[in-house]
Amino acid sequence: MTGAASRIVDRAQAASLIERWRAAGERVVLANGVFDLVHVGHARYLADARRLGDRLVVAINGDASAAALKGEGRPIVPAADRARVVAALRGVDAVVVFEERTLDDLLRLLQPAIHAKGTDYRVDTVPERDTVRALGGETAIAGDPKSHATRDLVTRVRERCGGAA
């Protein structure tokens, strides 16, 4: 595999990559989200997260996890396709899909130096902050002010297409 597809890894591969990067003295940032319809807010979040360290791993909610978080009709795009799009973005070193509702188990396995969340959170509202702290890591907020959302994009498409979308 080459290109973006080679950056999509399973949990064990992600752990191995991170261990290797950490041994080389690199700071690993882990960002996560659904990334259903990738938009400029996602791109800015990931670019900002990447600037926090040397390597960026992105954890994407699997289809069942995304549906539980976002509700009926979501995700619109299957996890494999969402992973491929995110893996193709500049600065993304690896993508891993997870099915749990929170990232706690994956954080315990991967132990990144930094867990980056978007600006719809504050450090004190990130659900996994205690897990990150217990692992000796840091929770950071990345991206621009939350003015972009997939639900808003879907609404705009429906309005402009007369509900046909």
DSSP file (Angstrom, degrees, kcal/mol; ACC not computed):
  #  RESIDUE AA STRUCTURE BP1 BP2  ACC     N-H-->O    O-->H-N    N-H-->O    O-->H-N    TCO  KAPPA ALPHA  PHI   PSI    X-CA   Y-CA   Z-CA
    1    1 A M              0   0    0      0, 0.0     2,-0.3     0, 0.0     0, 0.0   0.000 360.0 360.0 360.0 143.3    0.0    0.0    0.0
    2    2 A T    >   +     0   0    0      5,-0.0     3,-0.7     4,-0.0     4,-0.5  -0.864 360.0   6.9-131.8 168.2    1.1    3.5   -0.7
    3    3 A G  G >> S-     0   0    0     -2,-0.3     3,-0.9     1,-0.2     4,-0.5  -0.228 121.7 -10.2  64.8-146.4   -0.1    7.0   -0.1
    4    4 A A  G >4 S+     0   0    0      1,-0.3     3,-1.6     2,-0.2     4,-0.4   0.857 130.9  60.6 -58.5 -40.0   -3.1    7.7    2.1
    5    5 A A  G X4 S+     0   0    0     -3,-0.7     3,-1.1     1,-0.3    -1,-0.3   0.836  98.9  57.8 -59.6 -32.6   -4.1    4.1    2.3
    6    6 A S  G <4 S+     0   0    0     -3,-0.9    -1,-0.3    -4,-0.5    -2,-0.2   0.675  99.2  60.1 -73.1 -15.0   -0.8    3.1    4.0
    7    7 A R  G << S+     0   0    0     -3,-1.6    88,-2.8    -4,-0.5     2,-0.7   0.530  82.0  93.1 -88.8  -6.3   -1.5    5.6    6.7
    8    8 A I  B <   +a   95   0A   0     -3,-1.1     2,-0.3    -4,-0.4    88,-0.2  -0.803  60.8 169.4 -88.8 117.4   -4.7    3.8    7.8
    9    9 A V        -     0   0    0     86,-3.1    88,-0.5    -2,-0.7     2,-0.1  -0.822  33.1-117.8-129.1 161.1   -3.7    1.4   10.5
   10   10 A D     >  -     0   0    0     -2,-0.3     4,-2.6    86,-0.1     5,-0.2  -0.359  46.3 -90.6 -88.7 179.7   -5.2   -0.8   13.1
   11   11 A R  H  > S+     0   0    0      1,-0.2     4,-2.6     2,-0.2     5,-0.2   0.908 125.7  49.1 -59.2 -45.9   -4.7   -0.4   16.9
   12   12 A A  H  > S+     0   0    0      1,-0.2     4,-2.2     2,-0.2    -1,-0.2   0.910 112.7  47.7 -63.6 -42.4   -1.6   -2.6   17.1
   13   13 A Q  H  > S+     0   0    0      2,-0.2     4,-2.6     1,-0.2    -1,-0.2   0.902 111.5  51.0 -65.0 -40.4    0.0   -0.9   14.1
   14   14 A A  H  X S+     0   0    0     -4,-2.6     4,-2.6     1,-0.2     5,-0.2   0.923 110.1  49.6 -62.2 -44.0   -0.8    2.6   15.6
   15   15 A A  H  X S+     0   0    0     -4,-2.6     4,-2.3     1,-0.2    -1,-0.2   0.903 111.8  48.6 -61.6 -41.4    0.8    1.5   19.0
   16   16 A S  H  X S+     0   0    0     -4,-2.2     4,-2.2     2,-0.2    -2,-0.2   0.914 111.9  48.5 -65.5 -44.2    3.9    0.3   17.2
   17   17 A L  H  X S+     0   0    0     -4,-2.6     4,-2.7     1,-0.2     5,-0.2   0.940 113.1  47.4 -60.4 -47.7    4.3    3.5   15.2
   18   18 A I  H  X S+     0   0    0     -4,-2.6     4,-2.9     1,-0.2     5,-0.2   0.891 109.9  52.7 -64.5 -39.8    3.8    5.7   18.2
   19   19 A E  H  X S+     0   0    0     -4,-2.3     4,-2.2    -5,-0.2    -1,-0.2   0.920 111.7  46.9 -60.2 -43.2    6.3    3.6   20.2
   20   20 A R  H  X S+     0   0    0     -4,-2.2     4,-1.3     2,-0.2    -2,-0.2   0.919 113.8  46.9 -65.0 -44.8    8.9    4.0   17.4
   21   21 A W  H  <>S+     0   0    0     -4,-2.7     5,-2.5     1,-0.2     3,-0.3   0.913 112.2  50.1 -63.9 -43.0    8.2    7.8   17.1
   22   22 A R  H ><5S+     0   0    0     -4,-2.9     3,-1.8     1,-0.2    -1,-0.2   0.901 107.2  54.1 -62.9 -41.0    8.4    8.3   20.9
   23   23 A A  H 3<5S+     0   0    0     -4,-2.2    -1,-0.2     1,-0.3    -2,-0.2   0.795 105.0  55.5 -62.3 -28.5   11.7    6.3   21.0
   24   24 A A  T 3<5S-     0   0    0     -4,-1.3    -1,-0.3    -3,-0.3    -2,-0.2   0.385 124.8-105.7 -84.7   3.8   13.1    8.8   18.4
   25   25 A G  T < 5S+     0   0    0     -3,-1.8     2,-0.3     1,-0.3    -3,-0.2   0.627  72.0 144.8  85.1  13.5   12.2   11.7   20.7
   26   26 A E      < -     0   0    0     -5,-2.5     2,-0.5    -6,-0.2    -1,-0.3  -0.656  48.7-128.8 -90.2 142.1    9.1   12.8   18.7
   27   27 A R        -     0   0    0     -2,-0.3    27,-2.3    85,-0.1    28,-2.0  -0.778  23.8-149.6 -88.3 125.6    6.0   14.2   20.4
   28   28 A V  E     -b   55   0A   0     -2,-0.5    86,-1.9    26,-0.2    85,-1.3  -0.838   7.5-161.4-102.6 130.5    2.9   12.5   19.2
   29   29 A V  E     -bc  56 114A   0     26,-2.8    28,-2.9    -2,-0.5     2,-0.5  -0.902   2.8-158.3-107.2 135.7   -0.5   14.3   19.1
   30   30 A L  E     +bc  57 115A   0     84,-2.8    86,-2.3    -2,-0.4     2,-0.3  -0.974  13.1 178.2-115.8 121.3   -3.7   12.3   18.9
   31   31 A A  E     -bc  58 116A   0     26,-2.4    28,-3.0    -2,-0.5     2,-0.3  -0.842   8.1-171.9-113.3 155.1   -6.8   14.1   17.6
   32   32 A N  E     +b   59   0A   0     84,-0.7     2,-0.3    -2,-0.3    86,-0.2  -0.983  18.1 121.0-148.4 160.9  -10.2   12.4   17.2
   33   33 A G  E     -b   60   0A   0     26,-1.9    28,-1.8    -2,-0.3    33,-0.1  -0.959  61.7 -89.7 169.1-178.8  -13.7   12.9   15.8
   34   34 A V        -     0   0    0     -2,-0.3    -1,-0.1    26,-0.2    32,-0.1   0.888  39.7-167.4 -82.7 -43.4  -16.3   11.6   13.4
   35   35 A F        +     0   0    0      2,-0.1     3,-0.4    -3,-0.1    51,-0.1   0.919  21.7 162.7  54.5  49.4  -15.2   13.6   10.3
   36   36 A D  S    S+     0   0    0      1,-0.3     2,-0.6    30,-0.0    -1,-0.0   0.984  73.1  11.1 -67.6 -61.4  -18.4   12.7    8.5
   37   37 A L  S    S-     0   0    0     39,-0.1    -1,-0.3    40,-0.0    -2,-0.1  -0.917  93.0-133.6-115.4 101.8  -18.3   15.3    5.8
   38   38 A V        +     0   0    0     -2,-0.6     2,-0.2    -3,-0.4    -2,-0.0  -0.331  37.2 167.7 -63.7 127.9  -14.8   16.8    6.0
   39   39 A H    >>  -     0   0    0     -2,-0.1     4,-2.0   109,-0.1     3,-0.6  -0.717  52.1 -81.1-133.2-179.3  -15.0   20.6    5.9
   40   40 A V  H 3> S+     0   0    0      1,-0.3     4,-2.5    -2,-0.2     5,-0.2   0.821 124.4  58.8 -59.7 -34.0  -12.7   23.6    6.5
   41   41 A G  H 3> S+     0   0    0      2,-0.2     4,-2.2     1,-0.2   103,-0.3   0.903 107.2  47.4 -61.9 -40.6  -13.3   23.4   10.3
   42   42 A H  H <> S+     0   0    0     -3,-0.6     4,-2.7     2,-0.2     5,-0.3   0.930 111.3  51.1 -63.3 -45.7  -11.9   19.8   10.3
   43   43 A A  H  X S+     0   0    0     -4,-2.0     4,-2.3     1,-0.2    -2,-0.2   0.905 112.3  45.9 -60.4 -42.2   -8.9   20.9    8.2
   44   44 A R  H  X S+     0   0    0     -4,-2.5     4,-2.4     2,-0.2    99,-0.3   0.895 111.5  52.4 -68.5 -39.8   -8.1   23.8   10.5
   45   45 A Y  H  X S+     0   0    0     -4,-2.2     4,-2.5    -5,-0.2    -2,-0.2   0.940 113.4  43.3 -59.2 -49.2   -8.5   21.6   13.6
   46   46 A L  H  X S+     0   0    0     -4,-2.7     4,-2.3     2,-0.2    -2,-0.2   0.887 113.3  51.1 -69.1 -38.2   -6.1   18.9   12.3
   47   47 A A  H  X S+     0   0    0     -4,-2.3     4,-1.3    -5,-0.3    -1,-0.2   0.917 113.4  45.6 -64.0 -41.6   -3.6   21.5   11.0
   48   48 A D  H  < S+     0   0    0     -4,-2.4     4,-0.5     2,-0.2    -2,-0.2   0.902 111.7  51.8 -67.8 -41.0   -3.5   23.2   14.4
   49   49 A A  H >< S+     0   0    0     -4,-2.5     3,-1.4     1,-0.2     4,-0.3   0.903 106.1  55.4 -60.8 -41.1   -3.3   19.8   16.2
   50   50 A R  H >< S+     0   0    0     -4,-2.3     3,-1.4     1,-0.3    -1,-0.2   0.848  99.8  59.9 -61.0 -35.6   -0.3   18.9   14.0
   51   51 A R  T 3< S+     0   0    0     -4,-1.3    -1,-0.3     1,-0.3    -2,-0.2   0.654  92.2  69.5 -68.5 -14.4    1.5   22.1   15.1
   52   52 A L  T <  S-     0   0    0     -3,-1.4    -1,-0.3    -4,-0.5     2,-0.2   0.637 114.4  -3.2 -78.1 -14.1    1.3   20.9   18.7
   53   53 A G  S <  S-     0   0    0     -3,-1.4   -25,-0.2    -4,-0.3     3,-0.1  -0.792  77.3 -90.6-155.5-164.2    3.8   18.0   18.1
   54   54 A D  S    S+     0   0    0    -27,-2.3     2,-0.3    -2,-0.2   -26,-0.2   0.725 103.5  32.4 -96.0 -26.9    6.0   16.2   15.6
   55   55 A R  E     -b   28   0A   0    -28,-2.0   -26,-2.8     2,-0.0     2,-0.5  -0.974  65.9-151.1-134.0 145.9    3.5   13.5   14.6
   56   56 A L  E     -b   29   0A   0     -2,-0.3    37,-2.4    35,-0.3    38,-1.4  -0.972   9.9-176.5-123.1 120.7   -0.3   13.5   14.2
   57   57 A V  E     -bd  30  94A   0    -28,-2.9   -26,-2.4    -2,-0.5     2,-0.5  -0.947  12.7-155.8-109.4 133.3   -2.5   10.4   14.7
   58   58 A V  E     -bd  31  95A   0     36,-2.7    38,-2.4    -2,-0.4     2,-0.5  -0.950   1.5-156.9-115.5 124.5   -6.2   10.8   14.0
   59   59 A A  E     -bd  32  96A   0    -28,-3.0   -26,-1.9    -2,-0.5     2,-0.5  -0.880  12.6-161.1 -99.1 125.4   -8.7    8.5   15.6
   60   60 A I  E     -bd  33  97A   0     36,-2.5    38,-2.5    -2,-0.5   -26,-0.2  -0.905  21.7-115.7-111.9 131.7  -12.0    8.3   13.7
   61   61 A N  E     - d   0  98A   0    -28,-1.8    38,-0.2    -2,-0.5    40,-0.1  -0.446  33.8-125.7 -62.0 130.3  -15.2    7.1   15.2
   62   62 A G     >  -     0   0    0     36,-3.5     4,-3.0    -2,-0.2     5,-0.2  -0.114  34.3 -90.3 -66.2 175.2  -16.4    3.9   13.5
   63   63 A D  H  > S+     0   0    0      1,-0.2     4,-2.4     2,-0.2     5,-0.2   0.900 125.8  44.9 -61.0 -45.6  -19.9    3.7   12.0
   64   64 A A  H  > S+     0   0    0      2,-0.2     4,-2.1     1,-0.2    -1,-0.2   0.915 115.9  47.8 -65.8 -42.4  -21.7    2.4   15.1
   65   65 A S  H  > S+     0   0    0      2,-0.2     4,-1.9     1,-0.2    -2,-0.2   0.914 112.3  49.2 -63.8 -43.7  -19.9    4.8   17.4
   66   66 A A  H  X S+     0   0    0     -4,-3.0     4,-3.2     1,-0.2     5,-0.4   0.908 110.6  50.6 -63.0 -42.7  -20.6    7.8   15.1
   67   67 A A  H  X S+     0   0    0     -4,-2.4     4,-2.2    -5,-0.2    -1,-0.2   0.896 109.3  51.2 -62.8 -40.5  -24.3    6.8   14.9
   68   68 A A  H  < S+     0   0    0     -4,-2.1    -1,-0.2     1,-0.2    -2,-0.2   0.876 118.3  38.4 -64.1 -37.1  -24.5    6.6   18.7
   69   69 A L  H  < S+     0   0    0     -4,-1.9    -2,-0.2    -5,-0.2    -1,-0.2   0.887 127.2  31.2 -79.1 -41.3  -23.0   10.1   19.0
   70   70 A K  H  < S-     0   0    0     -4,-3.2    -3,-0.2     1,-0.2    -2,-0.2   0.671 101.5-132.3-100.1 -19.9  -24.6   11.8   16.1
   71   71 A G    ><  -     0   0    0     -4,-2.2     3,-1.6    -5,-0.4    -1,-0.2  -0.411  50.7  -3.8 100.8-176.0  -28.0   10.2   15.8
   72   72 A E  T 3  S+     0   0    0      1,-0.2    -4,-0.0    -2,-0.1     0, 0.0  -0.202 124.2  22.2 -57.7 137.7  -30.2    8.7   13.1
   73   73 A G  T 3  S+     0   0    0      1,-0.3    -1,-0.2     2,-0.1    -6,-0.0   0.432  98.1 150.6  86.4  -0.2  -28.9    9.0    9.6
   74   74 A R    <   +     0   0    0     -3,-1.6    -1,-0.3    -7,-0.1     2,-0.1  -0.906  39.4  40.8-120.3 149.5  -25.3    9.4   10.6
   75   75 A P        -     0   0    0      0, 0.0    -2,-0.1     0, 0.0     4,-0.1   0.586  60.6-172.2 -74.9 160.3  -22.7    8.9    9.6
   76   76 A I  S    S+     0   0    0      1,-0.2    -2,-0.1    -2,-0.1   -39,-0.1   0.856  76.9  48.1 -80.8 -40.1  -23.4    9.8    6.0
   77   77 A V  S    S-     0   0    0      1,-0.0    -1,-0.2     2,-0.0     5,-0.1  -0.878  96.1-111.9-105.4 131.3  -20.0    8.6    4.8
   78   78 A P    >>  -     0   0    0      0, 0.0     4,-2.4     0, 0.0     3,-0.6  -0.223  28.4-111.6 -61.9 152.0  -18.8    5.1    5.9
   79   79 A A  H 3> S+     0   0    0      1,-0.2     4,-2.9     2,-0.2     5,-0.2   0.860 115.2  56.5 -53.5 -42.4  -15.8    4.9    8.3
   80   80 A A  H 3> S+     0   0    0      1,-0.2     4,-1.7     2,-0.2    -1,-0.2   0.893 111.2  43.5 -60.7 -39.5  -13.5    3.4    5.6
   81   81 A D  H <> S+     0   0    0     -3,-0.6     4,-2.2     2,-0.2    -1,-0.2   0.891 113.1  51.2 -72.6 -40.0  -14.1    6.4    3.3
   82   82 A R  H  X S+     0   0    0     -4,-2.4     4,-2.4     1,-0.2     5,-0.2   0.913 110.1  50.6 -62.5 -41.0  -13.8    8.9    6.1
   83   83 A A  H  X S+     0   0    0     -4,-2.9     4,-2.6    -5,-0.2    -1,-0.2   0.906 109.0  51.4 -62.4 -41.7  -10.5    7.4    7.1
   84   84 A R  H  X S+     0   0    0     -4,-1.7     4,-1.0    -5,-0.2    -1,-0.2   0.898 110.7  47.7 -64.0 -41.2   -9.2    7.5    3.6
   85   85 A V  H >< S+     0   0    0     -4,-2.2     3,-0.5     2,-0.2     4,-0.4   0.945 114.6  45.1 -65.8 -47.6  -10.1   11.2    3.2
   86   86 A V  H >< S+     0   0    0     -4,-2.4     3,-1.5     1,-0.2    -2,-0.2   0.897 109.6  55.8 -64.5 -39.7   -8.5   12.2    6.6
   87   87 A A  H 3< S+     0   0    0     -4,-2.6    -1,-0.2     1,-0.3    -2,-0.2   0.773 102.0  58.8 -63.1 -25.1   -5.4   10.1    5.8
   88   88 A A  T << S+     0   0    0     -4,-1.0    -1,-0.3    -3,-0.5    -2,-0.2   0.603  83.6 104.9 -80.5 -11.0   -5.0   12.1    2.6
   89   89 A L  S X  S-     0   0    0     -3,-1.5     3,-1.7    -4,-0.4    -3,-0.0  -0.485  82.9-103.5 -74.7 139.7   -4.7   15.4    4.5
   90   90 A R  T 3  S+     0   0    0      1,-0.2    -1,-0.1    -2,-0.2     3,-0.1  -0.322 105.2  25.3 -58.6 136.7   -1.3   16.9    4.8
   91   91 A G  T 3  S+     0   0    0      1,-0.3     2,-0.6    -4,-0.1   -35,-0.3   0.264  86.7 121.5  93.1 -12.4    0.3   16.5    8.2
   92   92 A V    <   +     0   0    0     -3,-1.7    -1,-0.3    -6,-0.2   -35,-0.2  -0.767  34.1 178.9 -87.8 119.6   -1.7   13.3    9.1
   93   93 A D        +     0   0    0    -37,-2.4     2,-0.3    -2,-0.6   -36,-0.2   0.773  64.8   0.4 -91.5 -29.3    0.8   10.6    9.9
   94   94 A A  E     - d   0  57A   0    -38,-1.4   -36,-2.7     2,-0.0     2,-0.4  -0.987  55.6-154.6-158.7 151.7   -1.7    7.8   10.8
   95   95 A V  E     -ad   8  58A   0    -88,-2.8   -86,-3.1    -2,-0.3     2,-0.4  -0.997  12.0-177.1-130.4 134.5   -5.4    7.2   11.1
   96   96 A V  E     - d   0  59A   0    -38,-2.4   -36,-2.5    -2,-0.4     2,-0.4  -0.998  18.2-139.4-132.3 136.9   -7.1    4.5   13.3
   97   97 A V  E     - d   0  60A   0    -88,-0.5     2,-0.3    -2,-0.4   -36,-0.2  -0.780  21.3-173.6 -95.2 137.2  -10.8    3.8   13.5
   98   98 A F  E     - d   0  61A   0    -38,-2.5   -36,-3.5    -2,-0.4   -33,-0.2  -0.958  20.1-159.2-130.7 151.8  -12.3    3.1   16.9
   99   99 A E        +     0   0    0     -2,-0.3    -1,-0.1   -38,-0.2   -38,-0.1   0.559  57.9 103.8-106.6 -11.3  -15.8    1.9   17.9
  100  100 A E  S    S-     0   0    0      2,-0.1   -38,-0.2     1,-0.1    -2,-0.1  -0.273  75.3-123.4 -71.8 160.4  -16.1    3.0   21.5
  101  101 A R  S    S+     0   0    0    -40,-0.1     2,-0.3   -33,-0.0    -1,-0.1   0.837  96.9  33.4 -72.7 -33.0  -18.1    6.0   22.5
  102  102 A T  S    S-     0   0    0     25,-0.0     3,-0.3     1,-0.0     4,-0.2  -0.755  78.8-126.4-118.0 170.2  -15.1    7.6   24.2
  103  103 A L  S  > S+     0   0    0     -2,-0.3     4,-2.8     1,-0.2     5,-0.2   0.372  75.8 109.3 -94.5   2.4  -11.4    7.5   23.4
  104  104 A D  H  > S+     0   0    0      1,-0.2     4,-2.3     2,-0.2     5,-0.2   0.881  78.3  46.3 -51.6 -50.6  -10.2    6.3   26.8
  105  105 A D  H  > S+     0   0    0     -3,-0.3     4,-1.8     1,-0.2    -1,-0.2   0.909 115.0  47.0 -61.9 -42.1   -9.2    2.7   25.8
  106  106 A L  H  > S+     0   0    0     -4,-0.2     4,-3.0     1,-0.2     5,-0.3   0.889 110.3  53.1 -67.9 -38.4   -7.3    3.9   22.8
  107  107 A L  H  X S+     0   0    0     -4,-2.8     4,-2.9     1,-0.2    -2,-0.2   0.912 107.7  51.5 -60.8 -42.3   -5.6    6.6   24.8
  108  108 A R  H  < S+     0   0    0     -4,-2.3    -1,-0.2    -5,-0.2    -2,-0.2   0.885 114.8  43.4 -62.5 -38.0   -4.4    4.0   27.3
  109  109 A L  H  < S+     0   0    0     -4,-1.8    -2,-0.2    -5,-0.2    -1,-0.2   0.933 124.4  32.3 -72.2 -46.6   -3.0    1.9   24.5
  110  110 A L  H  < S-     0   0    0     -4,-3.0    -2,-0.2    -5,-0.1    -3,-0.2   0.810  81.0-162.0 -87.1 -31.7   -1.4    4.6   22.4
  111  111 A Q     <  -     0   0    0     -4,-2.9   -83,-0.1    -5,-0.3    -3,-0.1   0.920  14.8-166.8  49.0  58.8   -0.3    7.0   25.2
  112  112 A P        -     0   0    0      0, 0.0   -83,-0.2     0, 0.0     3,-0.1  -0.306  28.3-125.5 -68.2 158.8    0.2   10.2   23.1
  113  113 A A  S    S+     0   0    0    -85,-1.3    25,-2.1     1,-0.2     2,-0.4   0.855  96.4  25.7 -69.1 -34.9    2.0   13.1   24.6
  114  114 A I  E     -ce  29 138A   0    -86,-1.9   -84,-2.8    23,-0.2     2,-0.6  -0.994  61.6-158.4-135.8 135.3   -1.0   15.4   23.6
  115  115 A H  E     -ce  30 139A   0     23,-2.8    25,-2.4    -2,-0.4     2,-0.4  -0.964  22.8-159.3-109.2 114.1   -4.7   14.7   23.1
  116  116 A A  E     -ce  31 140A   0    -86,-2.3   -84,-0.7    -2,-0.6     2,-0.3  -0.803  11.4-178.4 -99.8 132.2   -6.1   17.5   20.9
  117  117 A K  E     - e   0 141A   0     23,-2.5    25,-3.1    -2,-0.4   -84,-0.1  -0.853  29.8 -99.5-121.9 161.2   -9.8   18.3   20.8
  118  118 A G    >   -     0   0    0     -2,-0.3     3,-1.6   -86,-0.2    25,-0.2  -0.150  40.3 -95.1 -76.3 173.6  -11.6   21.0   18.8
  119  119 A T  T 3  S+     0   0    0     23,-0.5    27,-0.3    25,-0.4    -1,-0.1   0.431 112.3  81.5 -75.8   1.7  -12.8   24.3   20.0
  120  120 A D  T 3  S+     0   0    0     25,-0.1    -1,-0.3     2,-0.0     2,-0.3   0.481  96.3  57.6 -79.2  -0.3  -16.3   23.0   20.8
  121  121 A Y  S <  S-     0   0    0     -3,-1.6     2,-0.3     5,-0.0    -4,-0.0  -0.806  71.1-148.6-117.5 162.2  -14.5   21.9   24.0
  122  122 A R    >>  -     0   0    0     -2,-0.3     3,-2.3     1,-0.0     4,-0.8  -0.881  39.7-105.2-116.9 158.2  -12.6   23.5   26.8
  123  123 A V  G >4 S+     0   0    0     -2,-0.3     3,-0.9     1,-0.3     6,-0.1   0.881 122.5  53.4 -51.8 -40.1   -9.8   21.5   28.5
  124  124 A D  G 34 S+     0   0    0      1,-0.2    -1,-0.3     5,-0.0     5,-0.0   0.565 108.9  49.3 -76.1  -6.7  -12.0   21.0   31.5
  125  125 A T  G <4 S+     0   0    0     -3,-2.3    -1,-0.2     4,-0.0    -2,-0.2   0.431  76.8 115.0-108.6  -0.6  -14.9   19.6   29.4
  126  126 A V    X<  -     0   0    0     -3,-0.9     3,-1.8    -4,-0.8     4,-0.3  -0.582  63.1-143.3 -70.1 120.4  -12.9   17.0   27.4
  127  127 A P  T 3  S+     0   0    0      0, 0.0     3,-0.4     0, 0.0     4,-0.2   0.810  96.6  46.3 -57.2 -32.3  -14.4   13.7   28.5
  128  128 A E  T 3> S+     0   0    0      1,-0.2     4,-2.4     2,-0.1     3,-0.3   0.310  77.8 108.2 -94.3   9.0  -11.0   11.9   28.4
  129  129 A R  H <> S+     0   0    0     -3,-1.8     4,-2.5     1,-0.2    -1,-0.2   0.859  78.4  50.9 -58.7 -38.8   -8.9   14.6   30.2
  130  130 A D  H  > S+     0   0    0     -3,-0.4     4,-2.4    -4,-0.3    -1,-0.2   0.888 110.3  49.8 -67.6 -37.6   -8.5   12.5   33.4
  131  131 A T  H  > S+     0   0    0     -3,-0.3     4,-1.4     2,-0.2    -2,-0.2   0.938 112.0  47.8 -63.4 -46.9   -7.3    9.5   31.4
  132  132 A V  H  <>S+     0   0    0     -4,-2.4     5,-2.7     1,-0.2     4,-0.3   0.922 112.5  49.0 -60.7 -45.5   -4.8   11.7   29.6
  133  133 A R  H ><5S+     0   0    0     -4,-2.5     3,-1.6     1,-0.2    -1,-0.2   0.914 108.3  53.4 -61.7 -43.2   -3.6   13.3   32.8
  134  134 A A  H 3<5S+     0   0    0     -4,-2.4    -1,-0.2     1,-0.3    -2,-0.2   0.796 107.6  52.4 -62.5 -28.2   -3.2    9.8   34.5
  135  135 A L  T 3<5S-     0   0    0     -4,-1.4    -1,-0.3    -3,-0.3    -2,-0.2   0.463 121.3-108.5 -86.2  -2.1   -1.0    8.8   31.5
  136  136 A G  T < 5S+     0   0    0     -3,-1.6    -3,-0.2    -4,-0.3    -2,-0.1   0.616  78.6 126.3  85.2  13.0    1.2   11.8   31.9
  137  137 A G      < -     0   0    0     -5,-2.7     2,-0.4    -6,-0.2    -1,-0.2  -0.271  55.7-117.0 -96.3-175.5   -0.1   13.5   28.8
  138  138 A E  E     -e  114   0A   0    -25,-2.1   -23,-2.8   -26,-0.1     2,-0.5  -0.950  10.9-141.8-125.3 140.9   -1.6   16.9   28.1
  139  139 A T  E     +e  115   0A   0     -2,-0.4     2,-0.3   -25,-0.2   -23,-0.2  -0.896  27.7 180.0-100.5 132.8   -5.0   17.8   26.8
  140  140 A A  E     -e  116   0A   0    -25,-2.4   -23,-2.5    -2,-0.5     2,-0.5  -0.948  25.9-131.8-133.2 152.4   -5.0   20.7   24.3
  141  141 A I  E     -e  117   0A   0     -2,-0.3     2,-0.3   -25,-0.2   -23,-0.2  -0.902  32.1-177.9-104.1 132.0   -7.7   22.6   22.3
  142  142 A A        +     0   0    0    -25,-3.1   -23,-0.5    -2,-0.5     2,-0.1  -0.914  30.5  37.4-132.0 154.0   -6.9   23.1   18.6
  143  143 A G  S    S-     0   0    0     -2,-0.3   -98,-0.1   -99,-0.3     3,-0.1  -0.420  82.6 -55.5 105.3-177.7   -8.5   24.7   15.7
  144  144 A D  S    S-     0   0    0   -103,-0.3   -25,-0.4     1,-0.2     3,-0.1  -0.454  76.8 -61.7 -93.7 170.8  -10.5   27.9   15.0
  145  145 A P        -     0   0    0      0, 0.0     2,-1.4     0, 0.0    -1,-0.2  -0.214  66.2 -96.0 -53.2 141.9  -13.7   29.0   16.7
  146  146 A K  S    S+     0   0    0    -27,-0.3     3,-0.1     1,-0.2    -3,-0.0  -0.431  77.0 130.6 -66.9  92.8  -16.5   26.5   16.2
  147  147 A S        +     0   0    0     -2,-1.4     2,-0.4    -3,-0.1    -1,-0.2   0.238  57.7  67.4-125.5   8.9  -18.3   28.0   13.2
  148  148 A H        +     0   0    0     -3,-0.1     2,-0.3  -109,-0.1    -1,-0.1  -0.995  54.7 166.3-131.2 135.4  -18.5   25.0   11.0
  149  149 A A     >  -     0   0    0     -2,-0.4     4,-1.9     1,-0.1     3,-0.2  -0.993  40.3-130.3-148.1 144.0  -20.5   21.8   11.6
  150  150 A T  H  > S+     0   0    0     -2,-0.3     4,-2.7     1,-0.2     5,-0.2   0.897 110.2  57.0 -59.6 -40.7  -21.4   18.9    9.5
  151  151 A R  H  > S+     0   0    0      1,-0.2     4,-2.1     2,-0.2    -1,-0.2   0.878 106.9  49.4 -60.6 -36.5  -25.1   19.2   10.6
  152  152 A D  H  > S+     0   0    0     -3,-0.2     4,-2.4     2,-0.2    -1,-0.2   0.887 110.2  50.7 -68.2 -38.1  -25.1   22.8    9.3
  153  153 A L  H  X S+     0   0    0     -4,-1.9     4,-2.2     2,-0.2    -2,-0.2   0.915 110.4  49.0 -63.6 -43.9  -23.6   21.7    6.0
  154  154 A V  H  X S+     0   0    0     -4,-2.7     4,-2.4     2,-0.2    -2,-0.2   0.910 111.1  50.4 -62.5 -42.6  -26.3   19.0    5.6
  155  155 A T  H  X S+     0   0    0     -4,-2.1     4,-2.5    -5,-0.2    -2,-0.2   0.919 110.0  50.0 -61.5 -44.9  -29.0   21.5    6.4
  156  156 A R  H  X S+     0   0    0     -4,-2.4     4,-2.5     1,-0.2    -1,-0.2   0.905 110.5  49.7 -61.3 -42.5  -27.6   24.0    3.8
  157  157 A V  H  X S+     0   0    0     -4,-2.2     4,-1.9     2,-0.2     6,-0.2   0.926 111.8  48.6 -63.1 -44.6  -27.5   21.3    1.1
  158  158 A R  H  <>S+     0   0    0     -4,-2.4     5,-3.3     1,-0.2     6,-0.3   0.916 112.4  48.5 -61.9 -42.9  -31.1   20.3    1.9
  159  159 A E  H ><5S+     0   0    0     -4,-2.5     3,-0.8     1,-0.2    -2,-0.2   0.918 114.9  44.2 -63.8 -43.5  -32.3   23.9    1.7
  160  160 A R  H 3<5S+     0   0    0     -4,-2.5    -1,-0.2     1,-0.2    -2,-0.2   0.760 117.4  44.8 -75.2 -24.1  -30.5   24.6   -1.6
  161  161 A C  T ><5S-     0   0    0     -4,-1.9     3,-1.3    -5,-0.2    -1,-0.2   0.270 114.1-112.3-102.8  10.7  -31.6   21.3   -3.2
  162  162 A G  T < 5S-     0   0    0     -3,-0.8    -3,-0.2    -4,-0.3    -4,-0.1   0.825  72.2 -55.8  65.8  32.3  -35.2   21.6   -2.0
  163  163 A G  T 3 <S+     0   0    0     -5,-3.3    -1,-0.3    -6,-0.2    -5,-0.1   0.459 112.8 115.3  82.6  -0.4  -34.9   18.6    0.4
  164  164 A A    <         0   0    0     -3,-1.3    -2,-0.1    -6,-0.3    -6,-0.1   0.653 360.0 360.0 -77.5 -14.7  -33.8   16.3   -2.4
  165  165 A A              0   0    0     -8,-0.2    -1,-0.2    -7,-0.2    -7,-0.1   0.484 360.0 360.0 -82.2 360.0  -30.3   15.8   -0.9
